[in-house]
Amino acid sequence: MNNNKVCVDLIVPSIEERYNVFIPVNKKTIEIIFLLNKAINDMTDGSFTMSEHLSLINADTGSIYDVNNTFLENDILNGTKLILL
């Protein structure tokens, strides 16, 4: 098991898709949002609009994660359900 990544369930309501994604825990959440934004835009041939105003939200609690913290600092673990909104 690789301890520097977590596998999360990513829900993207705007395109009605769900992904299982491995995310490095040592990157800031804002960097991860940017990378996810770009990757999803590429995979959907541009139907997912690039935006600087996306947030990651815990699907179970509704909490918005602090973009200045790393995934580790935000306590995002394997199996966490995230919403990219």
N, CA, C and O atoms as CSV, one atom per row, in Angstrom:
chain,resi,resn,atom,element,x,y,z
A,1,MET,N,N,0.850,-1.193,0.000
A,1,MET,CA,C,0.000,0.000,0.000
A,1,MET,C,C,0.879,1.232,0.000
A,1,MET,O,O,1.822,1.337,0.784
A,2,ASN,N,N,0.569,2.149,-0.870
A,2,ASN,CA,C,1.325,3.387,-0.988
A,2,ASN,C,C,0.755,4.418,-0.026
A,2,ASN,O,O,-0.404,4.807,-0.164
A,3,ASN,N,N,1.556,4.878,0.963
A,3,ASN,CA,C,1.063,5.782,1.991
A,3,ASN,C,C,1.047,7.244,1.566
A,3,ASN,O,O,0.586,8.090,2.332
A,4,ASN,N,N,1.531,7.566,0.378
A,4,ASN,CA,C,1.537,8.970,-0.023
A,4,ASN,C,C,0.378,9.319,-0.957
A,4,ASN,O,O,0.330,10.417,-1.509
A,5,LYS,N,N,-0.555,8.379,-1.130
A,5,LYS,CA,C,-1.749,8.634,-1.948
A,5,LYS,C,C,-2.968,8.029,-1.265
A,5,LYS,O,O,-2.868,7.048,-0.528
A,6,VAL,N,N,-4.126,8.643,-1.529
A,6,VAL,CA,C,-5.379,8.074,-1.067
A,6,VAL,C,C,-6.289,7.873,-2.273
A,6,VAL,O,O,-6.204,8.610,-3.256
A,7,CYS,N,N,-7.149,6.884,-2.191
A,7,CYS,CA,C,-8.134,6.637,-3.246
A,7,CYS,C,C,-9.457,7.203,-2.758
A,7,CYS,O,O,-9.996,6.760,-1.744
A,8,VAL,N,N,-9.980,8.192,-3.493
A,8,VAL,CA,C,-11.230,8.831,-3.108
A,8,VAL,C,C,-12.288,8.594,-4.183
A,8,VAL,O,O,-11.980,8.313,-5.341
A,9,ASP,N,N,-13.516,8.716,-3.766
A,9,ASP,CA,C,-14.658,8.623,-4.674
A,9,ASP,C,C,-15.044,10.055,-5.016
A,9,ASP,O,O,-15.548,10.777,-4.156
A,10,LEU,N,N,-14.818,10.476,-6.246
A,10,LEU,CA,C,-15.060,11.846,-6.679
A,10,LEU,C,C,-16.362,11.929,-7.458
A,10,LEU,O,O,-16.538,11.259,-8.475
A,11,ILE,N,N,-17.268,12.759,-6.967
A,11,ILE,CA,C,-18.561,12.964,-7.602
A,11,ILE,C,C,-18.529,14.329,-8.286
A,11,ILE,O,O,-18.167,15.332,-7.671
A,12,VAL,N,N,-18.910,14.360,-9.565
A,12,VAL,CA,C,-18.920,15.614,-10.328
A,12,VAL,C,C,-20.355,15.828,-10.827
A,12,VAL,O,O,-20.712,15.371,-11.913
A,13,PRO,N,N,-21.173,16.523,-10.030
A,13,PRO,CA,C,-22.596,16.673,-10.376
A,13,PRO,C,C,-22.867,17.377,-11.699
A,13,PRO,O,O,-23.846,17.057,-12.374
A,14,SER,N,N,-22.029,18.320,-12.080
A,14,SER,CA,C,-22.302,19.101,-13.287
A,14,SER,C,C,-22.285,18.262,-14.564
A,14,SER,O,O,-22.891,18.641,-15.567
A,15,ILE,N,N,-21.589,17.121,-14.527
A,15,ILE,CA,C,-21.573,16.236,-15.694
A,15,ILE,C,C,-22.148,14.860,-15.349
A,15,ILE,O,O,-22.086,13.929,-16.152
A,16,GLU,N,N,-22.705,14.750,-14.146
A,16,GLU,CA,C,-23.322,13.512,-13.675
A,16,GLU,C,C,-22.379,12.320,-13.798
A,16,GLU,O,O,-22.758,11.265,-14.307
A,17,GLU,N,N,-21.149,12.502,-13.326
A,17,GLU,CA,C,-20.143,11.434,-13.367
A,17,GLU,C,C,-19.558,11.211,-11.982
A,17,GLU,O,O,-19.646,12.057,-11.092
A,18,ARG,N,N,-18.960,10.037,-11.840
A,18,ARG,CA,C,-18.311,9.646,-10.586
A,18,ARG,C,C,-17.018,8.935,-10.957
A,18,ARG,O,O,-16.994,8.127,-11.885
A,19,TYR,N,N,-15.942,9.233,-10.232
A,19,TYR,CA,C,-14.631,8.652,-10.521
A,19,TYR,C,C,-13.976,8.166,-9.237
A,19,TYR,O,O,-14.161,8.762,-8.176
A,20,ASN,N,N,-13.213,7.088,-9.331
A,20,ASN,CA,C,-12.304,6.685,-8.258
A,20,ASN,C,C,-10.935,7.207,-8.651
A,20,ASN,O,O,-10.426,6.886,-9.724
A,21,VAL,N,N,-10.339,8.014,-7.781
A,21,VAL,CA,C,-9.119,8.720,-8.133
A,21,VAL,C,C,-8.090,8.559,-7.020
A,21,VAL,O,O,-8.425,8.657,-5.839
A,22,PHE,N,N,-6.841,8.313,-7.396
A,22,PHE,CA,C,-5.742,8.323,-6.437
A,22,PHE,C,C,-5.172,9.734,-6.380
A,22,PHE,O,O,-4.822,10.313,-7.408
A,23,ILE,N,N,-5.082,10.283,-5.175
A,23,ILE,CA,C,-4.645,11.658,-4.963
A,23,ILE,C,C,-3.446,11.670,-4.016
A,23,ILE,O,O,-3.476,10.995,-2.987
A,24,PRO,N,N,-2.385,12.429,-4.342
A,24,PRO,CA,C,-1.258,12.552,-3.410
A,24,PRO,C,C,-1.680,13.355,-2.180
A,24,PRO,O,O,-2.301,14.410,-2.309
A,25,VAL,N,N,-1.350,12.863,-1.002
A,25,VAL,CA,C,-1.786,13.515,0.243
A,25,VAL,C,C,-0.960,14.742,0.598
A,25,VAL,O,O,-1.368,15.537,1.445
A,26,ASN,N,N,0.199,14.907,-0.037
A,26,ASN,CA,C,1.085,16.013,0.331
A,26,ASN,C,C,0.888,17.262,-0.527
A,26,ASN,O,O,1.591,18.252,-0.324
A,27,LYS,N,N,-0.041,17.246,-1.474
A,27,LYS,CA,C,-0.327,18.418,-2.313
A,27,LYS,C,C,-1.424,19.249,-1.663
A,27,LYS,O,O,-2.303,18.718,-0.984
A,28,LYS,N,N,-1.361,20.551,-1.876
A,28,LYS,CA,C,-2.421,21.427,-1.371
A,28,LYS,C,C,-3.716,21.143,-2.128
A,28,LYS,O,O,-3.694,20.811,-3.313
A,29,THR,N,N,-4.819,21.276,-1.444
A,29,THR,CA,C,-6.124,20.981,-2.025
A,29,THR,C,C,-6.389,21.849,-3.252
A,29,THR,O,O,-7.001,21.373,-4.208
A,30,ILE,N,N,-5.952,23.089,-3.255
A,30,ILE,CA,C,-6.148,23.967,-4.415
A,30,ILE,C,C,-5.434,23.407,-5.647
A,30,ILE,O,O,-5.944,23.508,-6.763
A,31,GLU,N,N,-4.250,22.814,-5.442
A,31,GLU,CA,C,-3.521,22.199,-6.558
A,31,GLU,C,C,-4.273,20.986,-7.088
A,31,GLU,O,O,-4.340,20.767,-8.298
A,32,ILE,N,N,-4.838,20.198,-6.171
A,32,ILE,CA,C,-5.590,19.004,-6.558
A,32,ILE,C,C,-6.842,19.402,-7.333
A,32,ILE,O,O,-7.181,18.770,-8.334
A,33,ILE,N,N,-7.527,20.445,-6.875
A,33,ILE,CA,C,-8.719,20.925,-7.584
A,33,ILE,C,C,-8.349,21.328,-9.010
A,33,ILE,O,O,-9.064,20.997,-9.956
A,34,PHE,N,N,-7.234,22.041,-9.164
A,34,PHE,CA,C,-6.788,22.448,-10.497
A,34,PHE,C,C,-6.499,21.229,-11.374
A,34,PHE,O,O,-6.922,21.184,-12.529
A,35,LEU,N,N,-5.781,20.242,-10.832
A,35,LEU,CA,C,-5.443,19.039,-11.601
A,35,LEU,C,C,-6.692,18.239,-11.972
A,35,LEU,O,O,-6.807,17.750,-13.095
A,36,LEU,N,N,-7.625,18.107,-11.028
A,36,LEU,CA,C,-8.874,17.397,-11.315
A,36,LEU,C,C,-9.676,18.133,-12.380
A,36,LEU,O,O,-10.233,17.517,-13.289
A,37,ASN,N,N,-9.729,19.444,-12.260
A,37,ASN,CA,C,-10.442,20.281,-13.223
A,37,ASN,C,C,-9.903,20.035,-14.635
A,37,ASN,O,O,-10.668,19.813,-15.574
A,38,LYS,N,N,-8.588,20.079,-14.767
A,38,LYS,CA,C,-7.950,19.888,-16.069
A,38,LYS,C,C,-8.179,18.468,-16.595
A,38,LYS,O,O,-8.525,18.282,-17.762
A,39,ALA,N,N,-7.986,17.469,-15.728
A,39,ALA,CA,C,-8.129,16.071,-16.147
A,39,ALA,C,C,-9.559,15.764,-16.595
A,39,ALA,O,O,-9.765,15.109,-17.617
A,40,ILE,N,N,-10.537,16.236,-15.835
A,40,ILE,CA,C,-11.932,15.970,-16.198
A,40,ILE,C,C,-12.295,16.709,-17.480
A,40,ILE,O,O,-13.017,16.172,-18.319
A,41,ASN,N,N,-11.805,17.923,-17.637
A,41,ASN,CA,C,-12.037,18.678,-18.867
A,41,ASN,C,C,-11.471,17.930,-20.062
A,41,ASN,O,O,-12.118,17.838,-21.106
A,42,ASP,N,N,-10.253,17.389,-19.910
A,42,ASP,CA,C,-9.622,16.622,-20.997
A,42,ASP,C,C,-10.396,15.338,-21.309
A,42,ASP,O,O,-10.589,14.997,-22.476
A,43,MET,N,N,-10.836,14.628,-20.268
A,43,MET,CA,C,-11.541,13.355,-20.463
A,43,MET,C,C,-12.918,13.540,-21.079
A,43,MET,O,O,-13.431,12.633,-21.734
A,44,THR,N,N,-13.523,14.709,-20.874
A,44,THR,CA,C,-14.877,14.939,-21.379
A,44,THR,C,C,-14.878,15.779,-22.649
A,44,THR,O,O,-15.918,16.297,-23.056
A,45,ASP,N,N,-13.714,15.912,-23.270
A,45,ASP,CA,C,-13.568,16.700,-24.500
A,45,ASP,C,C,-14.132,18.113,-24.356
A,45,ASP,O,O,-14.744,18.655,-25.277
A,46,GLY,N,N,-13.909,18.695,-23.173
A,46,GLY,CA,C,-14.293,20.083,-22.947
A,46,GLY,C,C,-15.705,20.308,-22.460
A,46,GLY,O,O,-16.109,21.455,-22.275
A,47,SER,N,N,-16.479,19.237,-22.242
A,47,SER,CA,C,-17.852,19.457,-21.768
A,47,SER,C,C,-17.887,19.843,-20.286
A,47,SER,O,O,-18.888,20.377,-19.808
A,48,PHE,N,N,-16.804,19.575,-19.564
A,48,PHE,CA,C,-16.673,20.050,-18.187
A,48,PHE,C,C,-15.889,21.351,-18.249
A,48,PHE,O,O,-14.706,21.354,-18.591
A,49,THR,N,N,-16.542,22.445,-17.923
A,49,THR,CA,C,-15.952,23.767,-18.063
A,49,THR,C,C,-14.879,24.012,-17.015
A,49,THR,O,O,-15.093,23.779,-15.825
A,50,MET,N,N,-13.725,24.483,-17.466
A,50,MET,CA,C,-12.648,24.863,-16.556
A,50,MET,C,C,-13.109,26.065,-15.739
A,50,MET,O,O,-13.718,26.993,-16.271
A,51,SER,N,N,-12.808,26.039,-14.427
A,51,SER,CA,C,-13.235,27.118,-13.547
A,51,SER,C,C,-12.240,27.312,-12.420
A,51,SER,O,O,-11.650,26.349,-11.929
A,52,GLU,N,N,-12.054,28.556,-12.011
A,52,GLU,CA,C,-11.200,28.869,-10.861
A,52,GLU,C,C,-12.005,28.853,-9.568
A,52,GLU,O,O,-11.450,29.078,-8.492
A,53,HIS,N,N,-13.294,28.591,-9.659
A,53,HIS,CA,C,-14.169,28.725,-8.500
A,53,HIS,C,C,-14.748,27.396,-8.030
A,53,HIS,O,O,-15.881,27.350,-7.552
A,54,LEU,N,N,-13.991,26.330,-8.159
A,54,LEU,CA,C,-14.449,25.022,-7.708
A,54,LEU,C,C,-14.018,24.764,-6.269
A,54,LEU,O,O,-13.009,25.291,-5.800
A,55,SER,N,N,-14.797,23.948,-5.587
A,55,SER,CA,C,-14.482,23.542,-4.218
A,55,SER,C,C,-14.599,22.033,-4.116
A,55,SER,O,O,-15.294,21.393,-4.905
A,56,LEU,N,N,-13.910,21.478,-3.135
A,56,LEU,CA,C,-14.082,20.069,-2.795
A,56,LEU,C,C,-14.882,20.014,-1.507
A,56,LEU,O,O,-14.550,20.670,-0.520
A,57,ILE,N,N,-15.940,19.223,-1.535
A,57,ILE,CA,C,-16.859,19.124,-0.415
A,57,ILE,C,C,-16.950,17.667,0.014
A,57,ILE,O,O,-16.986,16.770,-0.828
A,58,ASN,N,N,-16.989,17.429,1.321
A,58,ASN,CA,C,-17.180,16.086,1.832
A,58,ASN,C,C,-18.631,15.699,1.602
A,58,ASN,O,O,-19.533,16.363,2.113
A,59,ALA,N,N,-18.872,14.638,0.841
A,59,ALA,CA,C,-20.229,14.230,0.468
A,59,ALA,C,C,-21.039,13.757,1.671
A,59,ALA,O,O,-22.266,13.842,1.652
A,60,ASP,N,N,-20.386,13.264,2.708
A,60,ASP,CA,C,-21.114,12.755,3.872
A,60,ASP,C,C,-21.481,13.852,4.865
A,60,ASP,O,O,-22.545,13.802,5.482
A,61,THR,N,N,-20.594,14.851,5.021
A,61,THR,CA,C,-20.823,15.879,6.043
A,61,THR,C,C,-21.232,17.228,5.468
A,61,THR,O,O,-21.794,18.059,6.182
A,62,GLY,N,N,-20.956,17.457,4.173
A,62,GLY,CA,C,-21.232,18.749,3.564
A,62,GLY,C,C,-20.170,19.792,3.846
A,62,GLY,O,O,-20.319,20.945,3.443
A,63,SER,N,N,-19.101,19.410,4.530
A,63,SER,CA,C,-18.017,20.350,4.860
A,63,SER,C,C,-17.196,20.682,3.622
A,63,SER,O,O,-16.873,19.807,2.819
A,64,ILE,N,N,-16.865,21.960,3.485
A,64,ILE,CA,C,-15.998,22.405,2.399
A,64,ILE,C,C,-14.568,22.353,2.905
A,64,ILE,O,O,-14.263,22.869,3.980
A,65,TYR,N,N,-13.690,21.727,2.129
A,65,TYR,CA,C,-12.298,21.592,2.546
A,65,TYR,C,C,-11.521,22.886,2.326
A,65,TYR,O,O,-11.751,23.605,1.353
A,66,ASP,N,N,-10.610,23.167,3.233
A,66,ASP,CA,C,-9.743,24.343,3.140
A,66,ASP,C,C,-8.755,24.127,2.000
A,66,ASP,O,O,-7.970,23.180,2.024
A,67,VAL,N,N,-8.796,25.011,0.998
A,67,VAL,CA,C,-7.953,24.849,-0.187
A,67,VAL,C,C,-6.477,25.076,0.106
A,67,VAL,O,O,-5.628,24.684,-0.695
A,68,ASN,N,N,-6.153,25.698,1.230
A,68,ASN,CA,C,-4.758,25.967,1.576
A,68,ASN,C,C,-4.106,24.817,2.328
A,68,ASN,O,O,-2.893,24.825,2.540
A,69,ASN,N,N,-4.893,23.830,2.731
A,69,ASN,CA,C,-4.361,22.658,3.420
A,69,ASN,C,C,-4.087,21.536,2.431
A,69,ASN,O,O,-4.671,21.487,1.348
A,70,THR,N,N,-3.190,20.635,2.818
A,70,THR,CA,C,-2.976,19.431,2.033
A,70,THR,C,C,-4.128,18.463,2.304
A,70,THR,O,O,-4.910,18.660,3.234
A,71,PHE,N,N,-4.225,17.423,1.488
A,71,PHE,CA,C,-5.235,16.393,1.735
A,71,PHE,C,C,-5.031,15.785,3.115
A,71,PHE,O,O,-5.999,15.507,3.823
A,72,LEU,N,N,-3.776,15.578,3.500
A,72,LEU,CA,C,-3.464,15.011,4.805
A,72,LEU,C,C,-3.965,15.924,5.921
A,72,LEU,O,O,-4.573,15.458,6.885
A,73,GLU,N,N,-3.709,17.213,5.790
A,73,GLU,CA,C,-4.149,18.178,6.797
A,73,GLU,C,C,-5.674,18.285,6.843
A,73,GLU,O,O,-6.243,18.563,7.899
A,74,ASN,N,N,-6.334,18.067,5.713
A,74,ASN,CA,C,-7.797,18.089,5.667
A,74,ASN,C,C,-8.405,16.764,6.127
A,74,ASN,O,O,-9.627,16.615,6.154
A,75,ASP,N,N,-7.547,15.801,6.489
A,75,ASP,CA,C,-7.975,14.496,6.976
A,75,ASP,C,C,-8.817,13.745,5.942
A,75,ASP,O,O,-9.818,13.110,6.277
A,76,ILE,N,N,-8.388,13.831,4.678
A,76,ILE,CA,C,-9.040,13.081,3.603
A,76,ILE,C,C,-8.356,11.721,3.518
A,76,ILE,O,O,-7.152,11.636,3.273
A,77,LEU,N,N,-9.122,10.675,3.718
A,77,LEU,CA,C,-8.602,9.313,3.809
A,77,LEU,C,C,-9.092,8.465,2.642
A,77,LEU,O,O,-9.937,8.896,1.857
A,78,ASN,N,N,-8.545,7.242,2.538
A,78,ASN,CA,C,-9.027,6.298,1.526
A,78,ASN,C,C,-10.524,6.104,1.691
A,78,ASN,O,O,-11.020,5.910,2.801
A,79,GLY,N,N,-11.240,6.159,0.568
A,79,GLY,CA,C,-12.674,5.928,0.583
A,79,GLY,C,C,-13.522,7.163,0.849
A,79,GLY,O,O,-14.750,7.087,0.822
A,80,THR,N,N,-12.876,8.309,1.109
A,80,THR,CA,C,-13.642,9.535,1.326
A,80,THR,C,C,-14.410,9.882,0.058
A,80,THR,O,O,-13.876,9.803,-1.048
A,81,LYS,N,N,-15.668,10.266,0.233
A,81,LYS,CA,C,-16.503,10.682,-0.897
A,81,LYS,C,C,-16.425,12.193,-1.006
A,81,LYS,O,O,-16.797,12.916,-0.082
A,82,LEU,N,N,-15.932,12.664,-2.156
A,82,LEU,CA,C,-15.772,14.093,-2.395
A,82,LEU,C,C,-16.672,14.547,-3.521
A,82,LEU,O,O,-16.918,13.807,-4.474
A,83,ILE,N,N,-17.166,15.773,-3.405
A,83,ILE,CA,C,-17.942,16.393,-4.477
A,83,ILE,C,C,-17.130,17.546,-5.015
A,83,ILE,O,O,-16.680,18.399,-4.250
A,84,LEU,N,N,-16.935,17.586,-6.321
A,84,LEU,CA,C,-16.248,18.705,-6.975
A,84,LEU,C,C,-17.339,19.618,-7.519
A,84,LEU,O,O,-18.044,19.286,-8.472
A,85,LEU,N,N,-17.450,20.765,-6.888
A,85,LEU,CA,C,-18.543,21.672,-7.217
A,85,LEU,C,C,-18.043,23.076,-7.408
A,85,LEU,O,O,-18.831,23.979,-7.691
